[in-house]
């Protein structure tokens, strides 16, 4: 896993809508299409990722995202539910990030 400083900027749902900061469409897993999210790096570069899995750990929900432009890059984000919908939050704490990488490795080995 790679730690990448990115922030949630928009969501492109399976209906191919162009969403702004949040999306009113249903992204609760009810559709069978992939969830593609466009992220913005600190340098302004846009990166599209696909949410491939979510998992719960220590009372929080996390998402695993694969970089669609570079298959070697995967990311872990915390998923926070707000009044505007689910938001992907970068993991700032290095120890938490390292712990989550181990959790993801264990999940991968068990599947």
N, C-alpha and C positions, 0 to 999 in steps of 0.2 A: 504494500500500500504506500501511497505517496501522499505526503501532507502538502496541500496546495491552498494558498490563501485565495479563496474565491467567495463571492457573495451571490445570493440568488437574485436574478434580475428579471427573468421572465420564464414562461412555461409554454411549450408547444405540445398541446395534447393530441390524442389520436385522431381527433376531428380536424387536424391541421389548422386550427385557429391560431392567430397570432395574438397571444395574450400579453398584457402589460405586466405590472408588478405582481398582480395576483390573477387567479383564474376562477371564474364562477362555474366552470365545468366540473363534473364529478371525477375526482381522481382518487377514489377510495378503493380502487382495485376492481370495481364493478365492470370496467371495460377490459377486453382481452388484449388491447394493443399496448405497445411499449409506452412507458412514460419517458419522454425526452425533455430535458431541461437545458436551457442555454445559460451558462455561467459566465461571469465576467471576472477575469483575473485582475490583480492590482494594477498591472500594466495596461489594462483596457482590452486585452485580447479576449475574444469571445470563444468559448469552448462548449460544444454540445456533448452532454453526457446522457446515458440511459440509466435510469434507476433499475437495477437488476435484482435487488433484494432489500428487505428491511428486517430488522431484528430489535428485540428489546433487551436491555441490559441495565442493571442498577436503576430501574425506574424510569428510564428514558428510552425513546425510540430512535434508532439510527438507520440511515440508508447507505447502501453500497452503490456507487455509481461508476460505470465504465466510460472512459473517454472515447467517444465515437471517432475522433480524429487520430487517436493513438492508442491502439489496443493494449499497449504495455502499461497504461496508466489507469489506475482505479482510485477512487476517493471514498472516504467515509465522512458523512455529515450527520449532525444531530437533526432530527425532525421535530420542529416545534409547531404546535397547533396554536394559531392566533385567531382572532375574530375575522381576519381576512383570509384564512386558510392555512394550509401547511407551508412552512418555510424551511429551507435547508440552511443550516448554520454550520460554519467552519468550526472544527475542533481546535480551540486555542491552546488548551493545556497539553503540554508535551507528554506528561505521564498518562493522562487519559487517552490520548491518541495511541500511544504505544500499547496500552492495555487493550484498547479496541482492536488493534491490529492482531493481537494474540487471539481475541475472541473470534474474529473473522477467520483466522487460520484454522482454529478449532472447528468452526462451523463448516468450513470448506473440506476439512479432512473427514468429517462425519457424514458428508453427503455423497 
